[in-house]
Amino acid sequence: MYYKLSGITQRLTGSPPSTAYIPQGLKPAPPGPPSTMIFATPTKLASESGSMAEYLGSNRVSELQRLFQTADGMPVHLKRGVPDKLLYRSTMALTVGGVVYCLVALYIASQPRK
């Protein structure tokens, strides 16, 4: 059984399936003509671009895979050298500093006022 909100009594009443999914008797409008596509830059169709895809930069996936898959015992998040070490250590320092700050704030809040 399907239900629909009655516009007169404001209660749920039984209804056939065709009207149960069209609220308040609104009928879906037929689709209109498609609007014209607007782009900021000119575009090419796939057939116009040729067989080669154009990229903004070089594809470095294979060299990064080679770097990350070497079995040298180093964690993956530190394999790219000094920038990764700097980022990791600064993140850990900020984390430890935040924990210490929270513990100090809890200690100060637990002391009674004089």
Backbone as numpy.savetxt, mean C-alpha at the origin, in Angstrom:
# Nx Ny Nz CAx CAy CAz Cx Cy Cz
-35.13 -16.03 0.69 -35.98 -14.85 0.69 -35.09 -13.62 0.69
-35.46 -12.64 -0.07 -34.73 -11.39 -0.17 -35.52 -10.30 0.55
-34.79 -9.32 1.09 -35.44 -8.24 1.83 -35.05 -6.91 1.24
-35.95 -5.93 1.42 -35.73 -4.59 0.92 -36.35 -3.63 1.93
-35.74 -2.45 2.06 -36.27 -1.45 2.96 -37.47 -0.77 2.30
-38.60 -0.80 2.97 -39.81 -0.18 2.43 -39.71 1.33 2.62
-39.94 2.09 1.57 -39.88 3.54 1.65 -41.03 4.15 2.44
-42.12 3.41 2.59 -43.30 3.95 3.28 -43.23 3.66 4.77
-42.99 2.40 5.12 -43.02 2.01 6.54 -41.64 2.03 7.18
-40.60 2.18 6.40 -39.23 2.16 6.89 -38.89 0.86 7.62
-39.44 -0.24 7.11 -39.15 -1.56 7.66 -38.71 -2.47 6.53
-38.08 -3.58 6.91 -37.69 -4.57 5.92 -38.90 -5.37 5.49
-39.07 -5.50 4.20 -40.17 -6.30 3.66 -39.59 -7.29 2.65
-40.29 -8.38 2.45 -39.86 -9.35 1.47 -39.97 -8.79 0.07
-39.06 -9.20 -0.81 -39.10 -8.71 -2.17 -38.47 -9.74 -3.10
-38.78 -9.64 -4.40 -38.13 -10.55 -5.35 -36.65 -10.19 -5.51
-35.83 -11.14 -5.97 -34.38 -10.87 -6.07 -34.03 -9.71 -6.98
-34.83 -9.42 -7.98 -34.47 -8.35 -8.91 -34.55 -6.98 -8.26
-35.45 -6.76 -7.32 -35.57 -5.46 -6.68 -34.81 -5.38 -5.37
-34.36 -6.51 -4.83 -33.66 -6.49 -3.56 -32.30 -5.82 -3.69
-31.66 -5.91 -4.85 -30.34 -5.34 -5.02 -30.36 -3.97 -5.69
-31.50 -3.41 -5.89 -31.62 -2.07 -6.44 -32.30 -1.23 -5.36
-31.54 -0.53 -4.53 -32.14 0.18 -3.41 -33.04 1.32 -3.86
-34.14 1.45 -3.17 -35.10 2.54 -3.35 -35.61 2.66 -4.78
-35.58 1.57 -5.51 -36.15 1.56 -6.85 -35.30 2.22 -7.90
-34.07 2.57 -7.61 -33.21 3.19 -8.61 -32.75 2.14 -9.60
-32.79 2.46 -10.83 -32.35 1.54 -11.88 -30.97 1.97 -12.35
-30.11 1.02 -12.65 -28.79 1.42 -13.15 -28.90 2.07 -14.52
-28.15 3.13 -14.71 -28.18 3.86 -15.98 -27.37 3.10 -17.02
-27.79 3.17 -18.26 -26.98 2.52 -19.30 -25.65 3.25 -19.43
-24.60 2.51 -19.75 -23.29 3.18 -19.85 -23.27 4.17 -21.00
-22.70 5.32 -20.72 -22.61 6.37 -21.73 -21.41 6.16 -22.62
-21.20 7.06 -23.54 -20.02 6.93 -24.41 -18.75 7.11 -23.59
-17.70 6.40 -23.92 -16.46 6.53 -23.12 -15.86 7.91 -23.29
-15.32 8.42 -22.20 -14.70 9.74 -22.26 -13.33 9.63 -22.91
-12.86 10.74 -23.44 -11.56 10.73 -24.08 -10.47 10.67 -23.02
-9.41 9.96 -23.32 -8.32 9.81 -22.37 -7.43 11.04 -22.42
-7.06 11.55 -21.25 -6.24 12.75 -21.17 -4.95 12.38 -20.44
-3.82 12.64 -21.07 -2.52 12.37 -20.47 -1.69 13.64 -20.52
-0.77 13.78 -19.58 0.10 14.95 -19.55 1.17 14.86 -20.62
1.60 13.64 -20.94 2.62 13.47 -21.96 2.07 12.56 -23.05
2.57 12.69 -24.26 2.10 11.80 -25.31 2.47 10.35 -25.00
1.61 9.43 -25.36 1.86 8.02 -25.09 1.95 7.26 -26.40
2.53 6.07 -26.33 2.63 5.21 -27.49 1.82 3.94 -27.23
1.23 3.44 -28.26 0.59 2.15 -28.15 1.66 1.07 -28.09
1.30 -0.10 -27.60 2.28 -1.18 -27.49 2.81 -1.58 -28.86
1.97 -1.49 -29.87 2.42 -1.87 -31.21 3.39 -0.84 -31.80
3.34 0.42 -31.33 4.22 1.45 -31.84 5.60 1.46 -31.19
5.73 0.86 -30.02 6.98 0.98 -29.28 8.06 0.05 -29.78
7.73 -0.92 -30.59 8.74 -1.83 -31.10 8.92 -3.02 -30.17
9.97 -3.78 -30.41 10.18 -4.99 -29.63 10.95 -4.72 -28.34
11.68 -3.62 -28.25 12.48 -3.32 -27.07 11.70 -2.44 -26.12
11.72 -2.77 -24.85 11.08 -1.92 -23.85 12.07 -0.83 -23.43
11.56 0.35 -23.14 12.41 1.46 -22.75 12.34 1.64 -21.24
13.49 1.71 -20.57 13.56 1.90 -19.13 14.28 3.21 -18.85
14.00 3.77 -17.69 14.68 5.01 -17.31 16.10 4.74 -16.84
16.35 3.57 -16.29 17.67 3.24 -15.80 18.04 1.84 -16.24
19.22 1.41 -15.79 19.66 0.06 -16.15 19.00 -0.96 -15.22
18.83 -2.15 -15.71 18.23 -3.22 -14.93 19.32 -3.87 -14.10
19.27 -3.68 -12.78 20.32 -4.18 -11.91 19.88 -5.38 -11.09
18.79 -6.02 -11.46 18.26 -7.13 -10.67 19.26 -8.28 -10.61
19.88 -8.62 -11.72 20.79 -9.77 -11.72 22.01 -9.53 -10.83
22.57 -8.32 -10.86 23.73 -8.07 -10.00 23.35 -7.99 -8.53
22.14 -7.47 -8.22 21.69 -7.46 -6.83 21.39 -8.87 -6.34
20.82 -9.72 -7.20 20.60 -11.12 -6.83 21.92 -11.80 -6.53
22.92 -11.57 -7.36 24.24 -12.16 -7.14 24.82 -11.69 -5.81
24.65 -10.40 -5.49 25.18 -9.84 -4.25 24.49 -10.44 -3.03
23.16 -10.50 -3.07 22.42 -10.96 -1.89 22.45 -12.47 -1.71
22.73 -13.22 -2.76 22.71 -14.68 -2.65 24.08 -15.28 -2.36
25.11 -14.46 -2.23 26.42 -15.02 -1.88 26.39 -15.50 -0.44
27.01 -16.67 -0.20 27.00 -17.26 1.14 28.27 -16.83 1.87
28.30 -15.59 2.38 29.47 -15.11 3.10 29.20 -14.96 4.59
28.02 -15.37 5.06 27.71 -15.32 6.49 27.23 -13.96 6.97
27.16 -13.00 6.10 26.70 -11.67 6.48 25.18 -11.58 6.32
24.47 -10.93 7.26 23.01 -10.79 7.11 22.66 -9.99 5.85
21.50 -10.25 5.31 21.08 -9.61 4.06 20.96 -8.09 4.22
20.51 -7.65 5.39 20.30 -6.21 5.56 21.61 -5.44 5.73
22.77 -6.11 5.72 24.06 -5.43 5.83 24.97 -5.70 4.63
24.48 -6.35 3.59 25.33 -6.78 2.48 25.79 -5.66 1.56
25.16 -4.52 1.58 25.55 -3.46 0.63 26.60 -2.52 1.20
27.18 -2.85 2.34 28.35 -2.11 2.81 28.06 -1.03 3.84
28.83 0.05 3.74 28.84 1.12 4.74 27.48 1.81 4.89
26.76 2.14 3.82 25.45 2.79 4.04 24.48 1.91 4.84
24.51 0.59 4.59 23.62 -0.29 5.34 24.04 -0.36 6.80
25.34 -0.40 7.06 25.81 -0.44 8.45 25.44 0.84 9.18
25.61 1.98 8.51 25.27 3.26 9.11 23.77 3.35 9.42
22.96 2.93 8.47 21.51 2.96 8.68 21.09 2.01 9.80
21.68 0.82 9.83 21.35 -0.17 10.87 21.75 0.34 12.25
22.97 0.86 12.35 23.44 1.32 13.67 22.68 2.55 14.15
22.33 3.46 13.25 21.55 4.63 13.69 20.14 4.21 14.11
19.57 3.22 13.42 18.24 2.73 13.82 18.30 2.08 15.20
19.33 1.27 15.43 19.47 0.63 16.75 19.71 1.67 17.84
20.52 2.70 17.55 20.78 3.74 18.55 19.50 4.50 18.89
18.72 4.84 17.87 17.45 5.53 18.13 16.48 4.65 18.90
16.48 3.35 18.62 15.60 2.43 19.34 15.98 2.33 20.80
17.28 2.15 21.07 17.75 2.07 22.46 17.50 3.39 23.18
17.76 4.51 22.48 17.49 5.81 23.09 16.01 6.00 23.42
15.13 5.54 22.54 13.69 5.65 22.80 13.26 4.80 23.98
13.82 3.60 24.10 13.49 2.72 25.24 13.95 3.36 26.54
15.18 3.90 26.54 15.69 4.56 27.75 14.83 5.77 28.09
14.45 6.54 27.11 13.60 7.72 27.36 12.25 7.30 27.95
11.66 6.23 27.42 10.37 5.75 27.95 10.52 5.27 29.38
11.61 4.56 29.67 11.81 4.08 31.05 12.02 5.24 32.01
12.76 6.26 31.60 12.95 7.44 32.45 11.62 8.16 32.66
10.83 8.29 31.61 9.53 8.95 31.74 8.61 8.16 32.67
8.63 6.84 32.58 7.82 6.03 33.50 8.31 6.15 34.93
9.62 6.21 35.13 10.16 6.37 36.47 9.75 7.72 37.07
9.85 8.79 36.28 9.46 10.12 36.76 7.97 10.17 37.05
7.16 9.51 36.19 5.71 9.55 36.40 5.30 8.72 37.62
6.11 7.74 38.01 5.73 6.90 39.15 6.08 7.54 40.49
6.89 8.60 40.49 7.28 9.25 41.74 6.19 10.23 42.16
5.86 10.23 43.46 4.83 11.18 43.92 5.38 12.60 43.93
4.48 13.55 43.76 4.87 14.96 43.80 4.99 15.40 45.24
5.89 16.33 45.48 6.09 16.82 46.85 5.20 17.98 47.15
